[in-house]
C-alpha cells in the first residue's frame, strides 16, 4: 500500500485508510505519526453518498473498525 500512496500516479487513485492505512496516507502527504497516550477503538457505520455508492459497488454504507495507538498530524 505504501508504494501505491507514494507513487506519482497515486494522484489519480482514490484511497481510504483506516488504522495503519490512514497512517501511511498521512506520512505520504507529509504528516507525522507518533505514539498516543491511549488506545482508541471503535466501529463506525459510514453512510455513503451516491458517488461513494458507485465507488463501493452499490453498497449504501461500510463498516470500519479502527484501532489506533498513534496520532497523525499534517
C-alpha positions in Angstrom: 0.0 0.0 0.0 2.8 2.4 0.8 4.2 2.1 -2.7 0.8 3.0 -4.2 0.3 6.0 -2.0 3.8 7.3 -2.6 3.6 6.7 -6.3 3.4 9.8 -8.6 0.4 8.2 -10.3 -1.4 7.9 -7.0 -2.8 11.4 -7.5 -5.4 9.7 -9.7 -6.2 6.9 -7.3 -8.9 7.2 -4.6 -7.6 5.9 -1.3 -9.4 5.3 2.0 -7.4 4.5 5.1 -8.4 3.0 8.4 -5.9 2.2 11.1 -2.5 1.6 9.5 -3.8 2.7 6.2 -4.6 6.2 7.4 -1.1 6.4 9.0 0.5 5.6 5.7 -1.6 8.2 3.9 -0.7 10.8 6.5 3.0 10.1 6.0 2.6 10.2 2.2 1.2 13.7 2.5 4.0 14.9 4.8 2.4 14.1 8.1 4.0 12.7 11.2 2.8 9.6 13.1 3.6 9.5 16.8 2.6 7.3 19.8 -0.7 8.2 21.6 -1.4 8.3 25.3 -4.3 5.9 25.0 -5.8 3.3 22.6 -8.8 4.3 20.5 -11.1 1.5 19.4 -14.5 1.6 17.7 -16.8 0.5 15.0 -18.3 3.1 12.7 -21.0 2.8 10.1 -20.2 5.1 7.3 -23.1 6.2 5.1 -22.0 6.7 1.5 -23.1 9.4 -0.9 -24.4 8.4 -4.3 -20.9 8.8 -5.7 -19.5 6.8 -2.9 -22.0 4.0 -3.6 -20.8 3.8 -7.2 -17.2 3.5 -5.9 -18.2 0.8 -3.4 -20.2 -1.1 -6.0 -23.7 -0.1 -4.8 -23.3 -0.5 -1.1 -25.2 2.1 0.9 -22.5 2.1 3.6 -19.5 0.4 5.0 -18.4 -0.6 8.5 -15.0 0.4 9.6 -13.3 -0.8 12.7 -10.2 1.3 13.6 -7.9 0.7 16.4 -5.3 3.3 16.9 -2.3 3.6 19.3 -0.8 6.5 17.4 -1.6 10.1 16.4 -1.2 11.7 13.0 -0.6 15.3 12.2 -0.3 17.0 8.8 
